[in-house]
Amino acid sequence: MLAASLNSALGNAGLLLMLSATTFGAFATAFSIRARATRTLQHAPRYAWLALAGAVLSVIMMQRALITRDYSLAYVQQVGSSATPALYNVAAMWSALEGSLLLWVLVLAGFTAAVAWRFRARTDDPLVGWALVIMFVVSAFFAFVSFGPASPFAAGPPVGLGFDGPGPNPLLQNHILVIFHPPLLYLGYIGFTVPFAFAIAALITGRVGEGWLMETRRWALFSWAFLTIGIILGGWWAYEVLGWGGVWGWDPVENASLLPWLTGTAYIHSVLVQERRGMLRVWNISLLIATFALTILGTFITRSGIINSVHAFSAGDIEGYLLGFFAVVVIGSLILIGWRGDRLRSPGAIDSPVSREGAFLANNVLFTAFAFVVLLGTLFPLLIEALEDRRTVVGAPYFDRMSTPLGLMLLFLMGIAPVLPWRKASTELLRDRLFWPAWAGVGALAFAVLVGATGWAPLLAFGLAGFAGGAAIRQLVLATRRQGWRGLVGRANGGMVVHLGVILIAVGLASSNSFTHSANIPVTVGTVQSWGGHTFELIEITETLDDRASVVSAQIRLDGGRTFAPAITTYLQRGETIGTPSVSTSLTKDVYLTLDGTVRPLPGSTDATLRVFVKPMIVWLWIGSGLMMLGTLLAAFPGRRRRPTDPVSAPVPVGAEQQR
């Protein structure tokens, strides 16, 4: 009983410490900036470290409660179990609403402390000071939500000595990716708080030029990278766990993570124009605000209980707080943009639409349109239910039909933009630079036709992918000729590596979505079944039973070689049954095996029904993802020919913005 009360007391104490530190830190820092109290401002980082200490203490106590099965806590009653393996017991903390917010609080406190440490020598700079104020305010909001309406340390009803909890959701304890996918996704979501904070600080101080961009470029880039890998791991998890053979189903929670990725991707491209030409200032600040606001909206969608999804959490009492915070962010940001409208006017203009800045602007329009399409399809059923009290569904056909032309146009721009110069391109220059990319596109299209691809959308995707890939490879070849392999380092060429990764993902999605075929195949011991150019032989049906689950698996020999074991698992504590696919992967296609869940095979029986998917080029999704991460790493560091200077490296005296 003493240990149980210790978990609750120290856990709540940690959250209270973070709430107090961030609240007081926000007020003290803002007051010091206004009062020009330089000495007091130097203490601002201490509040960030106190907040991080409180968050770490709370997470440690929650992990301790899960490890010791402290069933005095309602949250442990909900997700804890003595039968849960150790790794999944750790991940149980973010398997439900209250624990997931606790992880959010920890990551947010970590980013706030990282900003305070990075700019510790410049706390008397109002830009940095106001950015810390914004970080403190956001941290205080989430600390309040976690301490109050969504407390993971709330006491549960009394239970008997023999009580054992149900454990996490079965879908969240049968694949190792649940250990990595949510934390990485959160690093991406929450990481965009940093550039958002500096954007708001730039509006407050009036320093809306290009200086604040230099401060946040890598923060935005790495946040985008974490969000990207989090989304990809989510698709991989869905592919390996859910048994439907796909990686993306336009689920509302999937869309909630895609929305800030789309606007964040637009920002990463658009910011190059502002740095180079001083243009698109309003656009870039608006994209950052939209990205941060969409992370809050995504949190609401995921954690309000208003949607049915395998990814969503159960209903809680925080939807009102999240919507209110979302409204404050949007309305407050719009007021600041209107206030600084005169300073946000760009000193330059686009000389020609056939230029690199013109291509980036078109890129932004397409990404924004893509985000609007996804947002509309995601929120429309919720609006209909709220206004008319009836349920409607916006399914995959809508998203596929609307997103396909946008995706194809983005592929086209990926081929055009790298060869365009700044300001204006001549016809002769375009003809010269597009020669090899165009032939690469023709070659890719011819190859696709040769191997049997059909349909206008897949064929166009293959041709445009070859075109865009040719442009990226051309750029990389020229860079390595000039500078050797070091030419790959830098934003421009690292971005080309990212483009190659995106192209591989686009080809993989086009192939798997267009040319997947499937069938239900009855299999019997001793009989070889043939379908789709493959053979399937049932060896035996076995059962593995322990305190946690009963696993019935069918041993299937594929093509007379390796044996695969699709299974049906029943989690005993929850009484829930889920399928577990087994996949044969190669460079050209996957053979995806699941057991028909309508009839659970019995151990020792001699027949079963397989659901088989043959999916072309799925592995290229994961290869492309790896290339994207490599390109992001290369883009994070300046190349040999680029020596960026920090235009705001020298601290601006407190109050200097009032003299502008």
Secondary structure, 3 states (H helix, E strand, C coil): CHHHHHHHHHHHHHHHHHHHHHHHHHHHHHHHHHHCCHHHHCCHHHHHHHHHHHHHHHHHHHHHHHHCCCCCEHHHHHHCCCCCCHHHHHHHHHCCHHHHHHHHHHHHHHHHHHHHHHCHHHCCCHHHHHHHHHHHHHHHHHHHHHHCCCCCCCECCCCCCCCCCCCCCHHHCCCHHHHCHHHHHHHHHHHCHHHHHHHHHHHHHCCCCCHHHHHHHHHHHHHHHHHHHHHHHHHHHHHHHCCCCCCCCCCHHHHHHHHHHHHHHHHHHHHHHHHHHCCCHHHHHHHHHHHHHHHHHHHHHHHCCCCCCCCCCCCCCCHHHHHHHHHHHHHHHHHHHHHCCCCCCCCCCCCCCCCHHHHHHHHHHHHHHHHHHHHHHHHHHHHHHHHHCCCCCCCHHHHHHHHHHHHHHHHHHHHHHHHCCCCCCCHHHHHHHCHHHHHHHHHHHHHHHHCCCCCHHHHHHHHHHHHHHHHHHHHHHHHHHHHHHHHHCCHHHHHHHHHHHHHHHHHHHHHHHHHCEEEEEEEEECCEEEECCEEEEEEEEEEEECCCEEEEEEEEEECCCCEECCEEEEECCCCEEEEECEEEECCCEEEEEEECCCCCCCCCCCEEEEEEEEEECCHHHHHHHHHHHHHHHHHCCCCCCCCCCCCCCCCCCCCHHHHC
